[in-house]
């Protein structure tokens, strides 16, 4: 798991073009920073869940439990990115 504070500091340094990036002395600095940032974002994805009962079943966001459509890419209630269940 990437260090969240290290990724944030690295992104801030690269955005400003400043020195002092924590990834600066590593081979493939920008690639490593991007892959760590992507890993952190994927960790925050919500999983669509099925709720209901009887003859009424529907998808909800695992973060806020707001009703969503199976085709939604983001929750319309909390904005969480939703993992695709069917590709």
N, C-alpha and C positions, 0 to 999 in steps of 0.2 A: 504494500500500500504506500503510495507516494506521500510525502510530508506536505500537508496542505499549506503551511506557512512558507515553506521553501518555494512551492509553486507560485504562490501569490507574489512573493518578493521577486522571483524571476520574471513573472509577467510584467510587474511594475517597472523593473529595470529595463526590460526590452522595449516596453511601450515608450519610455522616456529616452531611450538610447543612452542610458547611464551605465557607469561602471558599478561593479559590486554585485553582479548577478551571482547567486549561489551556484549556478550551473556553469559559470564562466570557464573554469579550469578543467571541465570534463570534455572528453571527445564527443562530438555530435551534440554540442550544447543545445542548440535550438530544437533538434529532433527529440532529444531526451525531455526537454521542457514541455514540448507539445504532447508527447506520449503520456507524461505524468499528468498534465492538465486534462487530457482526454479521459484518463483512468478515473480521475476525481469526478468528472462530470457524469460518466457512466454509472458511478457508484450512487449518484443521486437520482437515477431514473426510477420512476414509480412503475409498479407492476399492476396491470389491470386485474381486478378481481371480480368474481361473479357473486352477486348477492340477490336476495329475494326469497321467494317460497311459493309453494303450490304451482300454479301455472305462470307466475310472473317472475322472471329472472332478468337481471340486467347487469351490465358492467359498471364498476366503480373504480375510482382512483385509489390506490393503496395508501396514498399520503393523506388525503382529505375525505375520502369516501363519498365524494360527489359523483353523481351519475355521469357517465361518459358513453360515447359511442365506440364500438369496437374499432372503427377506422380513425379515431382521433389520434394525433401524434403528441398533443399536449393537452393536459387537463384544462378544461374551460373554467374551472373554479379556482385552482391554486397555481396553475401554470407549470406544474411538473411535467417533464418529458416522460412520455409513456413508452415502455418497451413494447415492441410489436409482438403480438401473440401469433398472428397468422401473416405469413409473408406472401 
